[in-house]
């Protein structure tokens, strides 16, 4: 997969240092993706989505977080990795 990137000079000259430049996001799941041949019901569930907008100065200008309650119980290993528990979801 190829990701297109642009240099900061490609931005309009009128852009402010407070204009968001990057969107960074992260997800947490109930496990790793199983082989494509596995039934979709055996695939992991997203339990957290978080994102931040970062301006040209490197400051976070906006944050977002959403937790999701999966139809399965989290394993102790997933709780250890993510810090999330069934109670938090």
N, C-alpha and C positions, 0 to 999 in steps of 0.2 A: 504494500500500500504506500503510495506516495502522497506526502502532505505538501500543499502549496504554502510557501512562506513569502512574505514581502518585507523589504527593508523599510525601516522607519521613514526613509526619505520618500517612499511611495505615498505617504499620507499627505493630506492637504496642508499647505503652509499655515492655514488658520487654525489648525488643531491645537487645543489647549493642553497643557501638561496634565490637566485633570480629566481629559477625555480617556475613556477606557481603551486600552490597547490589547490586553490579553484577557481571555476567559479561560480559567483553569478549573477543571472539575475532577472529582474523585467519586468512585462508587465503592460500596462494600457489599458483599454478597454472602450467601449461605454456604459457599464452597466454590470449587473450580468447575469450569465447564466440562461436561462429559463429552465423549466422542460423538460426532454428528449422527451416528447410527442410533444413539440412545433416544428413548422416548422423551418428548419435550417435558413431560411431568417429572422426569428425573434430573432436569437441569436446575442449577442453582437459582435462587431468587435474589433480586436486589433488595437490600435492607436499608441502605442509606445512599443518598445522592447529595453531594455538596459542591458548590461552585463559588468562585470569587472573580470579580472584575478588578483588574489591576491597571492603573494609569501609567503614563509614560515615566513618571517619577518613581515608579515601583511601589506606590501606595495602594492598598486595598481600598476601593471606593464602594464596593457593594459585596455582601455575602449572602448566601442562601444555603439552607440545609433542610432536608426532608428525610424523615425516617419512615420505613414501611414495615408493617407487620406481616411476616410471611406465614403461609399455612403449615409451616413445620417448626419444630423446636430447634433452637440454635444448639450446635454442639459446643462442648467446652473449648475445643480448639478455635472455633470461630469467635467465641467470646474473648479468648486470650489474644487473638490477632487484632480484632476490631475494637475491643473494649465495650461492645454492645451486649446487652442481655435481653432475654425475652421480656423482662419487666420494663426495660427502657423503650421497647418497641410498642 
